[in-house]
Structures are given as structure tokens and as C-alpha cells.
Amino acid sequence: MSTKSPASISPTWGAARSSTTVSWKWPLWLWWPACPEVFVRKLLALAFATLLSAGCASTTGVGYYWQSVTGHLQLMQAARPVDDWLADEAAPPALKERLEKARRIRAFAVSALALPDNASYHRYADLQRRAAVYNVVAAPALSLKLETWCFPVAGCVGYRGYFLETDAQAFADSLDAQLEVAVYPVPAYSTLGWMNWAGGDPLLSTFISYPEGELARLVFHELAHQVVYVQNDTTFNESFATTVERLGGALWLNRAGEQARNDYATFDNRRRAFRALTRSTREQLQGIYTDAVLDDTAKAQQKALAMAAFRQRYSALKAGWNGYAGYDPFVARANNASFAAQAAYDDWVPAFEALFEREGRDFARFYDAVRALAERPKEERMAALRVLAPTAMVTALNPDNSDRP
């Protein structure tokens, strides 16, 4: 899915159905145009686009897809052109400043990063809630393999998305009690360019106040999904988009003011340290779960020790953060699902960075090379990425982490 990782946005996690479920707290309208045939065709396109973006909303059957469509329509209805917000005397000055910055970031994405020049991110919507969508992820007690769900067009993905948190939580509660489940908010998503005819993906209140560097990275990440998207390969898609956001974010900050660089450095240093900690813990857990010598009881015991060590190391890390506690709830309720969800955003980044260097640090050539990889069968793609970065994270190389059920 084209969304930000739960551990990339300083999350605040809350309790849910059990100790293995992580959760977050948070009028239908219809329209009918003059030409029903065009409307039906566009509504179908919208349905597919929303499947790509949010993994669908509601619970099951037709209602699942319909609520997904209406949720996205509500979001699109709330969006207005950035120019309208800037001309609105009632709009807060701080918001106008952020929108001006976002407009410059959007132009930079085209001129410097060769990202699509289309309707996306030229409008803004105030959602008056903390998240655009809510994702549900699940994994067994002794595995980092995410459960997968399959949809038309989007293929199979390791999450299921909802516009309403109550729907996400209801679905999480319906899953097998033996699974470890996480429900987390997503500040942004991409419709992969499917909705450019309707105004494109808008800037949202859920992320417009991010530090300048992170705002830029998020926009670059979501636009990257419009460049390449591969069915049934979440890790490929998200690692590629994460690579683009990192490369583009660094270039943007090189031209930003010193204050923006300093603010982002504080934000990013904490994030990098935390992600390094979660990455090493994932590696440790993966080693435990795949150890053929250990029986399930021994694996569970080793897992408990690894999780305790993770929390102890986090406490030591946090001691140098001057009171920042944004990751506390994640750490308190971390489980296989939350660790596995984060992995998709990291695993192949070293390989894509190596590919970028191989292509002379030219973004257009880099995208062409990624498109060529995307055309290959999954096993061939993985083999090629493995050659580019032989030390890439073990979970990406493990067929147990495939998106296919």
C-alpha cells in the first residue's frame, strides 16, 4: 500500500481487544451527473483506485467496497485548490505558510526528482481527524509473515485499510485470536494516479504540519507510487517509495534554510535510532522463528526475552531524547504485526539506493530501471535486488514474507 509506515511518523498507540492488538482512537453524500454512463465508468475507476489506496473499507462484501468509495469521495469533497485556501481570509496564517511550502515542494518534485507533473497535491483538505485511513495488519505468534488480503487490480497486500477506525477495529476483533494484530492510523495514501481526472490526491490536515523535511519526504513517497506499482509485492513498492523519499528529502533539505535542517535533524535522528532498534529486533525475532532446533515453547521463551531486551534498549535510547516520548505506546504494545508492517518500508532500500548510484544518480534513468525490474517475475526481481544489496534485510529474502497467500 502506498502509505506511511506506522513507525515512521512518531506514533501514539492505544489499547484494543487484547494485548496482541494495537489500536488508535477517532454524512454520506451521493452525486449523479448528467451522463450516467460516464458516471458509472468513473465510479468503477474510483472503486479500483480506492482499493489500491486503502485496501478497502467496511467489513465484508459489497459494503466493504461501497464504504471505501464513499470514504474517498468524502475526502475528495473536502479538498479545495491551494490557491483558494491562500485567498481565504479566514484561513490561519500558519496553514497558509505550510501550503505555500507544500506548493514549492510539489514543484521541486517535478523539476528535481522527475516525479509526475499532474493534479495530485495541488489541493488541500481539512479532515478534522487524526488519520486519512486506518490499517489493520496481523501476524502469527511465532512468525513475521503478515496475513494477506487480495483485491481486484491492487492484488494481494499485507494490510487491510479502512476510512473509519471503528470499522478497522471491528475487523481486527474478528480475526483469529491466535494472531497478533495491530491497527494504526495512516496520515496519507496514494491512489496511484487513478484519481487525477478528479483532482488528484490532496494535501491533508493529517500531515500538513509535519516538519518541513518530513512533509517533503511524504509528498515524494506518495508521488513515487504513481511511478511504479507492482501487484502482490508490498515490500518492493514501499521500499522503492521510501528510497525516493529519502533521496529527494536530502536534496530538498540541502536547499532549505538552516532552521528547517536543524528541526528535521532532531526529528530524523530520533526516527533513525528507533528504526535501527526495531530493525535489529526484527532480525533477532526472525532468527528465533526460523530456528529449526527450537520447539514452539522454546521459541516463545526466546521471543519474550527479545521483546524485553527491545524495551530495555528503547529506555536507554529514549534517555537522550530530552523527554520525547512519542514512541512509548508503540514500544509498550509492540508485536509481530507491528514489526512486520514496518519491515516492508525498509527491506529493499539499500538495493534501490545501489541501483540509483548505478544509474548515475539520474532519477529518470533510475525510474526506468525500476520499471524494468517491476516487469520481471517476483523471484527474478528479488534475485536482482539481492545482487544489488547482498546484505539486505533477511525478511525481504525470506519467501515466508511473500505477499501472496
C-alpha positions in Angstrom: 0.0 0.0 0.0 1.0 3.5 -0.6 1.0 4.7 2.8 3.5 5.7 5.5 4.8 3.2 7.9 3.5 3.1 11.5 6.9 3.6 12.9 7.9 6.4 10.5 5.5 9.0 12.0 6.1 9.0 15.7 3.0 7.0 16.6 0.8 7.0 19.7 -0.7 3.6 20.2 -3.7 2.7 22.3 -5.1 -0.5 23.8 -7.6 -2.7 22.0 -9.3 -6.1 22.2 -6.3 -7.8 23.8 -2.6 -7.5 24.5 -1.9 -8.6 20.9 -4.0 -5.9 19.2 -2.8 -2.4 18.8 -5.4 0.3 18.1 -5.9 4.0 17.6 -8.9 6.2 18.5 -11.0 8.6 16.1 -22.6 12.1 6.1 -22.6 10.0 3.5 -23.2 12.1 0.3 -24.1 11.0 -3.2 -24.0 12.7 -6.6 -25.3 11.8 -10.0 -24.1 13.6 -13.2 -25.9 14.3 -16.4 -24.3 11.3 -18.2 -24.9 8.1 -16.1 -22.7 6.0 -18.4 -19.7 8.3 -17.8 -20.6 8.3 -14.1 -20.6 4.5 -13.8 -17.3 4.2 -15.6 -15.7 6.8 -13.3 -17.3 5.3 -10.3 -15.8 1.9 -11.2 -12.4 3.6 -11.7 -12.8 5.2 -8.3 -13.6 1.9 -6.7 -10.5 0.4 -8.0 -8.4 3.4 -7.1 -9.6 3.3 -3.5 -8.9 -0.4 -3.3 -5.3 0.4 -4.3 -5.1 3.2 -1.8 -6.7 1.9 1.4 -7.1 -1.8 1.0 -10.8 -1.1 1.1 -13.1 0.0 3.9 -16.1 -1.5 5.8 -16.2 -5.2 6.7 -17.3 -7.7 4.0 -19.0 -8.0 0.7 -20.4 -5.1 -1.3 -20.5 -2.9 1.7 -16.8 -3.2 2.0 -16.2 -1.7 -1.4 -19.0 0.8 -1.3 -17.8 2.3 2.0 -14.4 2.5 0.6 -15.7 4.5 -2.4 -17.8 6.8 -0.3 -15.0 7.4 2.2 -12.7 8.5 -0.6 -15.5 10.7 -2.1 -15.9 12.4 1.2 -12.2 13.1 1.4 -12.2 14.5 -2.2 -15.3 16.7 -1.5 -13.4 18.3 1.4 -10.5 19.2 -0.8 -10.2 22.8 -2.3 -7.5 24.2 -4.5 -4.5 25.5 -2.6 -5.0 28.9 -4.2 -8.5 29.1 -2.7 -7.1 28.4 0.8 -4.4 31.0 0.3 -7.0 33.6 -0.7 -9.3 32.7 2.1 -9.1 35.5 4.8 -10.4 33.0 7.4 -7.6 30.5 6.8 -5.0 30.6 9.6 -1.7 32.2 8.6 0.2 29.2 9.8 -1.8 27.0 7.4 -1.1 29.4 4.6 2.6 29.2 5.3 2.5 25.4 5.2 0.5 25.4 2.0 3.0 27.8 0.3 5.8 25.5 1.4 3.9 22.4 0.1 3.5 24.1 -3.2 7.2 24.7 -3.5 7.8 21.1 -2.5 5.4 19.9 -5.2 7.2 21.9 -7.9 10.6 20.6 -6.7 9.3 17.0 -7.0 8.8 17.6 -10.7 11.9 19.7 -11.5 14.5 17.9 -9.4 13.1 14.4 -8.9 11.3 13.8 -12.2 8.2 12.8 -10.3 4.8 13.1 -12.1 3.5 16.5 -13.0 -0.2 16.0 -12.5 -3.2 17.1 -10.4 -2.0 15.5 -7.2 -1.1 17.7 -4.2 -2.5 20.9 -5.7 -5.5 20.8 -3.4 -5.9 20.7 0.4 -8.5 19.0 2.7 -9.0 19.6 6.4 -10.3 16.2 7.5 -10.8 17.2 11.1 -9.5 13.8 12.3 -6.0 12.4 13.0 -5.7 10.0 10.1 -6.7 9.6 6.5 -7.3 5.8 6.8 -6.7 3.1 9.4 -4.7 0.0 8.5 -5.1 -3.5 10.1 -2.2 -5.9 10.0 -1.9 -9.3 11.6 0.8 -12.0 12.0 1.0 -15.3 13.8 2.5 -15.5 17.3 5.8 -17.1 16.0 6.2 -15.5 12.6 6.8 -12.2 10.9 4.7 -13.2 7.9 1.8 -10.8 7.6 -1.6 -12.1 6.8 -2.6 -11.0 3.3 -5.8 -9.9 1.6 -6.4 -9.9 -2.1 -8.3 -7.3 -4.2 -9.0 -6.6 -7.9 -6.3 -4.5 -9.5 -4.3 -4.0 -6.3 -3.5 -7.7 -6.0 -2.5 -9.2 -2.6 -1.3 -6.9 0.2 -0.3 -7.4 3.8 -2.8 -5.0 5.3 -6.4 -4.0 5.2 -7.4 -0.4 5.2 -10.5 1.5 6.5 -11.7 5.1 6.5 -13.3 4.7 9.9 -11.4 3.5 12.9 -14.5 1.7 14.2 -14.6 -0.4 11.1 -10.9 -1.2 11.3 -11.3 -2.2 15.0 -14.3 -4.4 14.2 -12.3 -6.2 11.6 -9.4 -6.6 13.9 -11.6 -8.0 16.6 -13.0 -10.6 14.1 -9.6 -12.1 13.3 -8.3 -15.3 14.8 -7.5 -14.8 18.5 -4.2 -16.6 17.9 -3.0 -13.8 15.6 -1.1 -10.7 16.8 -3.0 -7.7 15.4 -2.1 -4.0 15.0 -4.5 -1.2 14.0 -2.6 2.0 13.1 -3.5 5.4 11.6 -2.2 6.4 8.2 -1.7 10.1 7.5 -1.7 9.8 3.7 -2.3 7.4 0.9 -1.9 7.4 -2.9 -4.5 6.4 -5.5 -1.5 5.7 -7.8 -2.7 8.4 -10.3 -6.1 6.8 -10.9 -7.8 9.9 -9.5 -6.0 12.6 -11.4 -9.2 13.1 -13.5 -11.0 14.1 -10.3 -8.4 16.5 -8.9 -5.7 14.0 -7.8 -4.6 13.2 -4.3 -4.9 16.2 -2.0 -2.7 17.5 0.7 -4.3 16.7 4.0 -4.5 18.2 7.5 -3.2 14.9 8.9 0.3 15.7 7.7 0.5 19.4 6.6 2.1 20.4 9.9 4.9 17.9 9.8 8.5 19.2 10.0 9.5 20.6 6.6 11.8 17.8 5.7 9.2 15.1 6.6 6.5 16.9 4.7 8.7 16.9 1.6 9.5 13.2 2.1 5.9 12.2 2.5 4.9 14.0 -0.8 7.8 12.4 -2.6 6.9 9.0 -1.2 3.3 9.1 -2.3 4.2 10.5 -5.8 6.7 7.7 -6.2 3.8 5.2 -6.0 2.5 6.8 -9.2 5.7 6.0 -10.9 5.9 2.2 -10.2 3.4 -0.1 -8.5 3.6 -3.9 -8.6 0.8 -6.2 -7.7 1.5 -8.6 -4.9 4.8 -7.1 -3.8 4.3 -4.6 -1.0 7.9 -4.7 0.1 9.1 -3.8 -3.4 6.6 -0.9 -3.7 7.2 0.6 -0.3 11.0 0.2 -0.4 11.1 1.9 -3.7 8.9 4.8 -2.5 11.0 5.1 0.7 14.2 5.3 -1.3 12.7 8.1 -3.4 11.6 10.0 -0.3 15.0 9.6 1.3 16.9 10.7 -1.7 14.5 13.5 -2.5 14.2 14.7 1.1 18.0 15.0 1.3 18.1 17.1 -1.8 15.2 19.3 -0.6 16.9 20.0 2.8 20.2 20.9 1.0 18.3 24.0 -0.3 16.2 24.6 2.7 17.1 27.1 5.5 19.3 26.2 8.4 16.3 26.2 10.8 14.5 23.7 8.7 17.6 21.5 8.6 18.1 21.7 12.3 14.4 20.9 13.1 14.4 18.0 10.7 17.8 16.7 12.0 16.3 16.4 15.5 13.2 14.6 14.2 15.1 12.4 11.9 17.9 11.4 14.3 15.3 10.1 16.7 13.5 8.2 14.0 16.7 6.7 12.6 17.7 5.5 16.0 14.3 4.0 16.7 14.1 2.3 13.3 17.6 0.8 13.8 16.4 -0.6 17.1 13.3 -2.1 15.6 15.2 -3.4 12.7 17.7 -5.3 14.9 14.9 -6.7 16.9 13.1 -7.9 13.8 16.3 -9.7 12.8 16.6 -11.3 16.2 12.9 -12.4 16.1 13.3 -13.7 12.6 16.3 -15.8 13.7 14.2 -17.2 16.6 11.2 -18.1 14.5 13.2 -19.8 11.8 15.5 -21.8 14.1 14.7 -25.5 13.4 16.3 -26.6 16.6 13.8 -24.8 18.8 10.3 -26.1 19.5 7.4 -23.7 19.8 7.8 -23.4 23.6 11.4 -22.5 23.4 10.7 -20.0 20.6 8.0 -18.3 22.7 10.5 -18.1 25.6 13.2 -16.6 23.4 10.7 -14.2 21.9 9.8 -12.9 25.3 13.4 -12.3 26.1 13.9 -10.5 22.8 10.9 -8.3 23.4 12.1 -7.5 27.0 15.6 -6.6 25.6 13.9 -4.4 23.0 12.1 -2.4 25.6 15.2 -2.1 27.8 17.3 -0.8 24.9 14.5 1.6 24.0 14.6 3.1 27.5 18.3 3.7 27.2 17.8 5.3 23.8 15.0 7.5 25.0 17.1 8.8 27.9 18.9 11.0 25.4 15.8 12.5 23.8 15.1 15.3 26.2 11.7 14.0 27.3 10.4 13.0 23.9 8.0 10.0 24.4 6.3 9.7 21.0 7.3 6.1 20.6 6.3 4.9 24.1 2.9 3.4 23.2 4.3 1.6 20.2 7.0 0.0 22.3 4.6 -0.9 25.1 2.4 -2.9 22.7 4.9 -3.9 20.0 4.1 -7.3 18.5 4.9 -9.4 15.4 2.3 -7.5 13.3 3.7 -4.1 14.1 7.3 -5.2 13.5 6.4 -6.9 10.2 4.4 -3.9 8.9 7.5 -1.7 9.4 9.7 -4.1 7.6 8.0 -3.5 4.2 9.3 0.1 4.2 12.9 -0.8 4.9 14.0 -4.1 3.4 15.0 -3.3 -0.2 16.0 0.3 0.4 19.8 -0.5 0.2 19.2 -2.3 -3.1 17.3 0.6 -4.6 19.9 3.1 -3.4 22.6 1.0 -5.1 20.5 1.0 -8.3 20.2 4.8 -8.1 24.0 5.0 -7.9 24.4 2.6 -10.8 22.1 4.8 -12.9 24.4 7.8 -12.3 22.1 9.4 -9.7 19.7 10.3 -12.5 16.1 10.0 -11.4 14.6 9.4 -14.8 17.1 6.6 -15.6 16.5 5.2 -12.1 12.8 5.0 -12.6 13.2 3.3 -15.9 15.5 0.7 -14.3 12.9 0.2 -11.5 10.1 -0.2 -14.1 12.2 -2.9 -15.9 12.6 -4.7 -12.6 8.9 -4.4 -12.0 8.2 -6.3 -15.3 10.2 -9.3 -14.1 8.7 -12.3 -12.2 8.9 -11.8 -8.4 11.7 -14.3 -7.8 13.8 -12.7 -10.6 13.2 -9.2 -9.1 14.3 -10.5 -5.7 17.4 -12.1 -7.1 18.3 -8.9 -8.9 17.8 -6.8 -5.8 19.9 -9.3 -3.8 22.8 -8.8 -6.2 22.5 -5.0 -5.7 22.4 -5.3 -1.9 23.5 -8.7 -0.7 23.2 -7.7 2.9 19.6 -6.6 2.6 17.3 -7.5 5.5 16.7 -11.2 5.8 12.9 -10.9 5.9 12.9 -9.5 2.4 14.8 -12.5 1.2 12.6 -15.0 3.1 9.9 -16.4 0.9 7.8 -16.7 4.1 7.3 -13.0 3.9 5.7 -13.0 0.4 2.5 -11.0 -0.2 0.9 -14.0 -1.9 -1.3 -16.1 0.4 
